Amino acid sequence: MSAQVKIRSVAIVVLGLCSIASPQYATAKQFMVMGYGNASCGDWIMSRKHTNILTSAYNGWIEGYLTGFNEWNGAEENIADGTDIDGIDAAIDKYCAANPLSSISEAADDVLSQLIERKNKKLQRELAPLLNSGQNPSSKK
């Protein structure tokens, strides 16, 4: 098998695996939410206006949720790579402002879906030249 065929085969497999961790993941699962994830987006909004111990508790729950995804997914890198807790908070703020009756876990699901979609698009951009050219990147001069 030529190097070009191997590279294309690997790229196709990787793109196929991307579909496993697709945004549908966040909406298709069923599980028991425990702890602060059960709090409402209204609670989130109030805690953000009056920073208190609940703000830290909610943030800790969200960070644990994303860390749990990394562990479950077997990711060697952070799904939230490229942002920080302030960026995540801003995304939660936006979701909760539009959906005040939803739960913090639903907001976290929405943010996770955005992060997965962003990661998949980045991977597709990185692999596109390999798929289109069929060249082995190590053979380029």
C-alpha positions as CSV (number, residue, x, y, z in Angstrom):
1,M,0.0,0.0,0.0
2,S,1.4,3.4,-1.0
3,A,2.0,6.1,1.6
4,Q,-0.7,8.3,-0.1
5,V,-3.3,5.5,0.3
6,K,-2.3,5.0,3.9
7,I,-2.6,8.7,4.7
8,R,-6.0,8.9,3.0
9,S,-7.1,5.8,4.9
10,V,-6.0,7.2,8.2
11,A,-7.6,10.6,7.5
12,I,-10.9,8.9,6.6
13,V,-10.9,6.8,9.8
14,V,-10.1,9.9,11.9
15,L,-12.9,11.9,10.3
16,G,-15.2,8.9,10.9
17,L,-14.2,8.9,14.6
18,C,-15.0,12.6,14.8
19,S,-18.6,11.7,14.1
20,I,-18.6,9.6,17.3
21,A,-18.0,12.7,19.5
22,S,-20.4,14.8,17.5
23,P,-22.8,17.4,18.8
24,Q,-25.6,14.7,18.8
25,Y,-23.7,13.2,21.8
26,A,-24.9,16.0,24.0
27,T,-28.6,15.6,23.1
28,A,-28.8,11.8,22.8
29,K,-27.6,10.7,26.2
30,Q,-29.7,9.9,29.2
31,F,-28.2,10.0,32.7
32,M,-28.9,11.1,36.3
33,V,-27.6,14.6,37.0
34,M,-26.2,15.0,40.5
35,G,-25.2,18.0,42.5
36,Y,-25.2,21.6,41.3
37,G,-26.0,20.6,37.7
38,N,-29.6,20.4,38.8
39,A,-29.7,24.1,39.6
40,S,-31.6,26.3,37.2
41,C,-30.1,28.8,34.8
42,G,-32.0,31.4,36.8
43,D,-29.9,30.3,39.8
44,W,-26.8,30.6,37.6
45,I,-27.7,34.2,36.5
46,M,-28.4,35.3,40.1
47,S,-25.1,33.8,41.4
48,R,-23.2,35.7,38.6
49,K,-24.8,39.0,39.6
50,H,-23.9,38.5,43.3
51,T,-20.7,36.5,43.2
52,N,-20.9,34.1,46.2
53,I,-19.9,30.6,47.1
54,L,-22.6,29.2,44.7
55,T,-20.7,30.8,41.8
56,S,-17.7,28.7,42.7
57,A,-19.8,25.6,43.2
58,Y,-21.5,26.0,39.9
59,N,-18.1,26.6,38.1
60,G,-16.7,23.5,39.9
61,W,-19.6,21.4,38.7
62,I,-19.1,22.6,35.1
63,E,-15.4,22.1,35.1
64,G,-15.9,18.6,36.6
65,Y,-18.5,17.9,33.8
66,L,-16.0,18.8,31.1
67,T,-13.2,16.9,32.9
68,G,-15.5,13.9,33.0
69,F,-16.1,14.2,29.3
70,N,-12.3,14.2,28.7
71,E,-12.0,11.1,30.8
72,W,-15.0,9.3,29.2
73,N,-13.8,10.2,25.7
74,G,-10.2,9.1,26.5
75,A,-9.0,12.4,25.2
76,E,-5.4,13.2,25.7
77,E,-6.1,16.8,25.4
78,N,-8.7,19.1,27.0
79,I,-12.0,19.5,25.0
80,A,-11.9,23.1,26.2
81,D,-8.5,23.7,24.8
82,G,-8.3,27.2,23.3
83,T,-10.6,28.8,25.9
84,D,-10.6,29.2,29.7
85,I,-13.2,29.3,32.5
86,D,-14.1,32.9,31.6
87,G,-15.0,31.8,28.0
88,I,-17.0,28.9,29.3
89,D,-18.8,31.1,31.7
90,A,-19.6,33.5,28.9
91,A,-21.1,30.7,26.9
92,I,-23.1,29.5,29.9
93,D,-24.3,33.1,30.5
94,K,-25.5,33.3,26.9
95,Y,-27.3,30.0,27.1
96,C,-28.9,30.7,30.5
97,A,-30.0,34.2,29.4
98,A,-31.9,32.6,26.6
99,N,-33.1,29.6,28.6
100,P,-33.6,30.7,32.3
101,L,-35.8,27.7,33.1
102,S,-33.2,25.2,31.9
103,S,-30.7,23.6,34.2
104,I,-27.0,24.2,34.5
105,S,-26.4,20.7,33.2
106,E,-28.4,21.6,30.0
107,A,-26.3,24.7,29.7
108,A,-23.1,22.6,30.1
109,D,-24.4,20.2,27.4
110,D,-24.9,23.1,25.1
111,V,-21.4,24.4,25.7
112,L,-19.9,20.9,25.3
113,S,-21.7,20.5,22.0
114,Q,-20.1,23.8,20.8
115,L,-16.6,22.7,22.0
116,I,-17.0,19.3,20.2
117,E,-18.2,21.0,17.0
118,R,-15.2,23.5,17.2
119,K,-12.8,20.6,17.7
120,N,-14.2,18.6,14.8
121,K,-14.1,21.6,12.4
122,K,-10.4,22.2,13.4
123,L,-9.5,18.6,12.7
124,Q,-11.3,18.7,9.4
125,R,-9.4,21.8,8.4
126,E,-6.1,20.1,9.4
127,L,-6.9,17.0,7.4
128,A,-8.4,18.6,4.3
129,P,-5.0,19.2,2.6
130,L,-4.1,15.5,3.1
131,L,-7.4,14.4,1.7
132,N,-7.3,16.7,-1.2
133,S,-3.7,16.4,-2.3
134,G,-3.1,12.7,-1.5
135,Q,0.5,13.7,-0.6
136,N,2.5,12.5,2.3
137,P,3.2,15.6,4.4
138,S,6.6,14.2,5.4
139,S,7.7,14.1,1.7
140,K,7.1,17.8,1.1
141,K,10.3,19.9,0.8
